[in-house]
């Protein structure tokens, strides 16, 4: 969809802060770039954000991820292509993205905590919430030329 508004021009401070959060998540958390983009891809696919789905698929290809892992992320439960850490992150991504569906259960939280320390759990949750925000911006306001999305790279 074409942009409905020039949102980066209308709210430059807000957009810059979202981009700054993306930069922090990408460069200062120590979370693996592939994990971050897989999580962003899964949430974007769940939300039906074609723009962000294409963006994160492209980022994963740049990181030399196999097509099987990129294309199969939505069906991760039936695939042996993902690590236990990635599976925990995917389960958490689904819980946080579909928060209205039973909320983030204690069982899924326990699963993510088996593989992520406290700070990493917070940073993973920030990654999930920011991609959900970017998805909602792109879906509701349209794609904006120069949109930095959640990939503010260092």
Backbone as CSV, one residue per row, in Angstrom:
resi,resn,N_x,N_y,N_z,CA_x,CA_y,CA_z,C_x,C_y,C_z
1,UNK,0.844,-1.175,0.000,0.000,0.000,0.000,0.891,1.241,0.000
2,UNK,0.508,2.223,-0.775,1.223,3.495,-0.784,1.017,4.185,0.555
3,UNK,1.954,5.024,0.921,1.857,5.727,2.202,0.631,6.621,2.229
4,UNK,-0.102,6.550,3.322,-1.249,7.429,3.532,-0.788,8.777,4.060
5,UNK,0.278,8.747,4.818,0.863,9.956,5.402,2.379,9.878,5.275
6,UNK,3.032,11.003,5.270,4.491,11.037,5.325,4.894,11.007,6.798
7,UNK,4.695,9.848,7.429,4.819,9.791,8.882,6.212,10.121,9.390
8,UNK,7.246,9.831,8.638,8.595,10.180,9.081,8.797,11.697,9.094
9,UNK,8.101,12.392,8.219,8.188,13.855,8.192,7.273,14.478,9.234
10,UNK,6.147,13.831,9.510,5.171,14.394,10.447,5.531,14.142,11.905
11,UNK,6.241,13.064,12.170,6.639,12.727,13.542,8.101,12.283,13.549
12,UNK,9.002,13.182,13.137,10.404,12.770,12.996,11.051,12.329,14.307
13,UNK,10.711,12.949,15.410,11.299,12.557,16.700,10.861,11.153,17.098
14,UNK,9.582,10.883,16.958,9.082,9.554,17.298,9.698,8.481,16.425
15,UNK,9.781,8.729,15.140,10.359,7.755,14.225,11.854,7.583,14.501
16,UNK,12.532,8.679,14.814,13.960,8.594,15.129,14.187,7.777,16.402
17,UNK,13.312,7.914,17.371,13.459,7.142,18.609,13.187,5.660,18.380
18,UNK,12.222,5.363,17.512,11.987,3.952,17.172,13.214,3.390,16.457
19,UNK,13.779,4.153,15.546,14.981,3.711,14.838,16.147,3.554,15.810
20,UNK,16.248,4.453,16.789,17.320,4.360,17.786,17.170,3.092,18.631
21,UNK,15.945,2.736,18.968,15.719,1.502,19.711,16.145,0.304,18.853
22,UNK,15.811,0.316,17.577,16.259,-0.742,16.671,17.770,-0.826,16.614
23,UNK,18.428,0.316,16.570,19.898,0.351,16.554,20.453,-0.274,17.831
24,UNK,19.896,0.102,18.979,20.319,-0.475,20.258,20.163,-1.997,20.233
25,UNK,18.991,-2.471,19.817,18.730,-3.910,19.803,19.701,-4.648,18.890
26,UNK,20.032,-4.039,17.761,20.933,-4.663,16.789,22.394,-4.616,17.195
27,UNK,22.794,-3.602,17.934,24.229,-3.402,18.131,24.706,-3.466,19.576
28,UNK,23.807,-3.388,20.539,24.282,-3.291,21.922,23.783,-4.390,22.848
29,UNK,22.954,-5.295,22.370,22.380,-6.292,23.262,23.144,-7.606,23.283
30,UNK,23.886,-7.888,22.238,24.573,-9.164,22.141,23.692,-10.285,21.600
31,UNK,22.410,-9.991,21.341,21.552,-10.999,20.721,21.996,-11.200,19.276
32,UNK,21.967,-12.431,18.823,22.462,-12.791,17.510,21.640,-12.141,16.402
33,UNK,22.305,-11.557,15.399,21.584,-10.920,14.286,20.588,-11.855,13.603
34,UNK,20.952,-13.105,13.403,20.028,-14.050,12.759,18.796,-14.244,13.627
35,UNK,18.988,-14.413,14.925,17.856,-14.585,15.835,16.932,-13.374,15.773
36,UNK,17.498,-12.181,15.811,16.691,-10.959,15.765,15.860,-10.904,14.486
37,UNK,16.476,-11.199,13.353,15.728,-11.119,12.095,14.733,-12.264,11.945
38,UNK,15.037,-13.444,12.474,14.054,-14.526,12.443,12.820,-14.168,13.265
39,UNK,13.039,-13.597,14.436,11.927,-13.181,15.294,11.109,-12.091,14.598
40,UNK,11.792,-11.130,14.002,11.098,-10.053,13.286,10.323,-10.596,12.096
41,UNK,10.905,-11.568,11.408,10.224,-12.179,10.272,8.977,-12.937,10.733
42,UNK,9.109,-13.714,11.793,7.955,-14.466,12.296,6.817,-13.525,12.681
43,UNK,7.107,-12.494,13.462,6.058,-11.554,13.870,5.448,-10.865,12.652
44,UNK,6.267,-10.478,11.703,5.772,-9.798,10.502,4.875,-10.719,9.682
45,UNK,5.252,-11.983,9.591,4.410,-12.958,8.878,3.092,-13.148,9.620
46,UNK,3.153,-13.253,10.944,1.939,-13.416,11.746,1.000,-12.233,11.569
47,UNK,1.576,-11.028,11.484,0.788,-9.805,11.373,0.363,-9.497,9.938
48,UNK,0.894,-10.226,8.977,0.541,-9.979,7.583,1.161,-8.720,7.017
49,UNK,2.335,-8.345,7.533,3.014,-7.144,7.029,3.972,-7.550,5.905
50,UNK,3.504,-7.386,4.690,4.279,-7.790,3.528,5.598,-7.025,3.425
51,UNK,5.554,-5.730,3.701,6.763,-4.905,3.627,7.838,-5.444,4.567
52,UNK,7.470,-5.640,5.840,8.448,-6.096,6.832,8.866,-7.540,6.594
53,UNK,7.955,-8.370,6.096,8.296,-9.746,5.745,9.384,-9.752,4.679
54,UNK,9.205,-8.956,3.648,10.219,-8.870,2.587,11.525,-8.310,3.115
55,UNK,11.442,-7.292,3.946,12.637,-6.653,4.500,13.466,-7.643,5.309
56,UNK,12.831,-8.381,6.212,13.589,-9.287,7.082,14.008,-10.561,6.368
57,UNK,13.270,-10.973,5.364,13.725,-12.091,4.526,15.009,-11.699,3.807
58,UNK,15.045,-10.480,3.284,16.237,-9.974,2.604,17.410,-9.875,3.564
59,UNK,17.163,-9.383,4.770,18.233,-9.275,5.773,18.796,-10.654,6.109
60,UNK,17.929,-11.649,6.232,18.390,-13.006,6.541,19.200,-13.589,5.394
61,UNK,18.814,-13.302,4.173,19.602,-13.767,3.020,20.991,-13.132,3.041
62,UNK,21.063,-11.866,3.415,22.370,-11.196,3.532,23.239,-11.855,4.597
63,UNK,22.595,-12.472,5.586,23.309,-13.181,6.647,23.544,-14.653,6.281
64,UNK,23.281,-14.979,5.009,23.502,-16.318,4.457,22.641,-17.401,5.108
65,UNK,21.447,-17.023,5.512,20.523,-18.008,6.066,19.923,-18.830,4.934
66,UNK,19.805,-20.146,5.134,19.195,-20.999,4.101,17.722,-20.654,3.897
67,UNK,17.268,-20.805,2.673,15.867,-20.522,2.335,14.904,-21.343,3.186
68,UNK,15.285,-22.574,3.506,14.431,-23.429,4.331,14.100,-22.763,5.664
69,UNK,15.085,-22.115,6.274,14.865,-21.457,7.572,14.071,-20.162,7.399
70,UNK,14.297,-19.468,6.310,13.576,-18.214,6.070,12.112,-18.505,5.758
71,UNK,11.882,-19.364,4.800,10.517,-19.634,4.353,9.719,-20.469,5.352
72,UNK,10.398,-21.246,6.178,9.714,-22.144,7.090,9.463,-21.606,8.481
73,UNK,9.769,-20.342,8.717,9.710,-19.822,10.084,8.311,-19.908,10.697
74,UNK,7.270,-19.740,9.910,5.914,-19.800,10.457,5.571,-21.228,10.899
75,UNK,6.159,-22.205,10.254,5.920,-23.617,10.580,7.061,-24.188,11.417
76,UNK,7.671,-23.362,12.260,8.859,-23.746,13.015,8.647,-24.978,13.886
77,UNK,7.456,-25.174,14.403,7.210,-26.316,15.296,7.423,-27.658,14.584
78,UNK,7.141,-27.713,13.298,7.272,-28.955,12.550,8.596,-29.100,11.831
79,UNK,9.540,-28.244,12.143,10.821,-28.248,11.438,11.966,-28.531,12.411
80,UNK,12.956,-29.236,11.910,14.163,-29.477,12.710,15.265,-28.458,12.371
81,UNK,14.913,-27.426,11.619,15.900,-26.451,11.145,16.270,-25.393,12.179
82,UNK,15.618,-25.394,13.336,15.824,-24.337,14.317,16.352,-24.903,15.632
83,UNK,17.199,-24.135,16.290,17.767,-24.546,17.578,16.710,-24.435,18.682
84,UNK,16.994,-25.024,19.824,16.088,-24.912,20.965,15.963,-23.457,21.411
85,UNK,17.050,-22.715,21.355,17.023,-21.288,21.709,16.096,-20.529,20.761
86,UNK,16.217,-20.794,19.456,15.343,-20.149,18.480,13.887,-20.546,18.710
87,UNK,13.645,-21.796,19.007,12.283,-22.265,19.262,11.672,-21.551,20.465
88,UNK,12.464,-21.370,21.510,11.979,-20.637,22.685,11.654,-19.197,22.309
89,UNK,12.520,-18.583,21.484,12.279,-17.206,21.035,11.025,-17.133,20.160
90,UNK,10.797,-18.134,19.325,9.604,-18.148,18.470,8.337,-18.298,19.307
91,UNK,8.374,-19.173,20.285,7.201,-19.348,21.155,6.893,-18.047,21.888
92,UNK,7.938,-17.357,22.358,7.761,-16.076,23.034,7.239,-15.027,22.054
93,UNK,7.747,-15.039,20.832,7.279,-14.107,19.796,5.790,-14.302,19.551
94,UNK,5.366,-15.530,19.432,3.942,-15.794,19.214,3.109,-15.325,20.400
95,UNK,3.581,-15.589,21.614,2.841,-15.191,22.814,2.732,-13.676,22.927
96,UNK,3.826,-12.973,22.662,3.825,-11.510,22.783,3.058,-10.869,21.627
97,UNK,3.182,-11.419,20.424,2.477,-10.871,19.265,0.976,-11.097,19.382
98,UNK,0.581,-12.263,19.836,-0.841,-12.582,20.015,-1.200,-12.514,21.493
99,UNK,-0.847,-11.430,22.129,-1.016,-11.277,23.571,-2.468,-11.446,24.004
100,UNK,-3.398,-11.161,23.099,-4.818,-11.304,23.420,-5.240,-12.766,23.512
101,UNK,-4.458,-13.683,22.938,-4.791,-15.108,22.941,-4.221,-15.787,24.186
102,UNK,-4.815,-15.526,25.331,-4.387,-16.192,26.554,-3.198,-15.546,27.225
103,UNK,-2.797,-14.413,26.729,-1.663,-13.681,27.302,-0.371,-14.487,27.186
104,UNK,0.684,-13.988,27.742,1.969,-14.678,27.706,1.993,-15.645,28.891
105,UNK,1.766,-16.905,28.609,1.606,-17.901,29.676,2.897,-18.112,30.461
106,UNK,2.732,-18.606,31.665,3.881,-18.943,32.500,4.722,-20.034,31.850
107,UNK,4.076,-20.969,31.157,4.806,-22.056,30.510,5.723,-21.526,29.402
108,UNK,5.214,-20.612,28.589,6.029,-20.057,27.510,7.123,-19.161,28.095
109,UNK,6.787,-18.427,29.143,7.801,-17.605,29.812,8.911,-18.493,30.374
110,UNK,8.559,-19.593,31.008,9.560,-20.508,31.553,10.448,-21.059,30.440
111,UNK,9.836,-21.346,29.286,10.604,-21.856,28.150,11.620,-20.829,27.672
112,UNK,11.198,-19.585,27.533,12.130,-18.564,27.063,13.230,-18.328,28.097
113,UNK,12.894,-18.400,29.369,13.886,-18.167,30.422,14.908,-19.295,30.525
114,UNK,14.577,-20.480,30.020,15.555,-21.573,29.980,16.714,-21.239,29.049
115,UNK,16.457,-20.393,28.060,17.445,-20.116,27.018,17.952,-18.673,27.004
116,UNK,17.305,-17.799,27.761,17.679,-16.389,27.755,17.778,-15.882,29.187
117,UNK,18.858,-15.155,29.479,18.988,-14.517,30.780,17.971,-13.402,30.932
118,UNK,17.968,-12.785,32.092,16.976,-11.737,32.365,17.073,-10.578,31.377
119,UNK,18.274,-10.037,31.190,18.435,-8.894,30.277,18.107,-9.302,28.842
120,UNK,18.539,-10.491,28.442,18.237,-10.949,27.084,16.730,-11.146,26.887
121,UNK,16.032,-11.582,27.928,14.573,-11.734,27.828,13.921,-10.376,27.619
122,UNK,14.401,-9.373,28.341,13.863,-8.018,28.152,14.170,-7.535,26.737
123,UNK,15.401,-7.706,26.279,15.776,-7.235,24.947,15.064,-8.009,23.839
124,UNK,14.855,-9.296,24.037,14.077,-10.069,23.073,12.642,-9.546,23.031
125,UNK,12.072,-9.262,24.186,10.707,-8.723,24.243,10.636,-7.354,23.588
126,UNK,11.655,-6.529,23.780,11.701,-5.232,23.095,11.765,-5.423,21.577
127,UNK,12.523,-6.409,21.121,12.600,-6.696,19.688,11.235,-7.070,19.140
128,UNK,10.531,-7.917,19.872,9.206,-8.361,19.434,8.221,-7.197,19.443
129,UNK,8.245,-6.397,20.488,7.284,-5.293,20.558,7.581,-4.222,19.517
130,UNK,8.846,-3.979,19.224,9.141,-2.958,18.215,8.773,-3.434,16.814
131,UNK,9.004,-4.711,16.496,8.596,-5.154,15.160,7.078,-5.136,15.050
132,UNK,6.395,-5.456,16.127,4.936,-5.346,16.092,4.509,-3.900,15.860
133,UNK,5.197,-2.949,16.466,4.890,-1.535,16.230,5.166,-1.155,14.772
134,UNK,6.328,-1.562,14.240,6.647,-1.260,12.839,5.627,-1.890,11.911
135,UNK,5.218,-3.128,12.203,4.193,-3.787,11.380,2.917,-2.966,11.369
136,UNK,2.504,-2.505,12.517,1.258,-1.756,12.618,1.346,-0.408,11.913
137,UNK,2.515,0.209,11.964,2.702,1.477,11.250,2.623,1.234,9.742
138,UNK,3.361,0.232,9.262,3.384,-0.038,7.822,2.010,-0.483,7.312
139,UNK,1.303,-1.288,8.103,-0.009,-1.782,7.668,-1.056,-0.670,7.709
140,UNK,-1.051,0.145,8.750,-2.105,1.154,8.891,-1.821,2.439,8.118
141,UNK,-0.573,2.863,8.071,-0.238,4.125,7.411,0.400,3.940,6.048
142,UNK,0.757,2.710,5.717,1.345,2.427,4.417,2.855,2.518,4.437
143,UNK,3.433,1.962,3.387,4.883,2.000,3.250,5.302,3.418,2.914
144,UNK,6.353,3.831,3.565,6.856,5.176,3.345,8.261,5.080,2.763
145,UNK,8.514,5.747,1.634,9.867,5.697,1.071,10.904,6.125,2.109
146,UNK,11.936,5.336,2.243,12.966,5.644,3.220,12.651,5.103,4.596
147,UNK,11.554,4.373,4.724,11.148,3.770,5.999,12.299,2.893,6.500
148,UNK,12.777,3.175,7.712,13.921,2.428,8.234,13.496,1.154,8.934
149,UNK,12.256,1.017,9.271,11.788,-0.195,9.921,12.594,-0.542,11.142
150,UNK,12.656,-1.806,11.425,13.345,-2.281,12.619,14.773,-2.700,12.315
151,UNK,15.327,-2.256,11.211,16.636,-2.725,10.830,17.690,-1.630,10.934
152,UNK,17.489,-0.694,11.819,18.490,0.355,11.985,19.804,-0.313,12.372
153,UNK,20.642,-0.557,11.395,21.894,-1.285,11.591,22.987,-0.315,12.046
154,UNK,23.937,-0.846,12.795,25.026,0.025,13.261,25.858,0.545,12.113
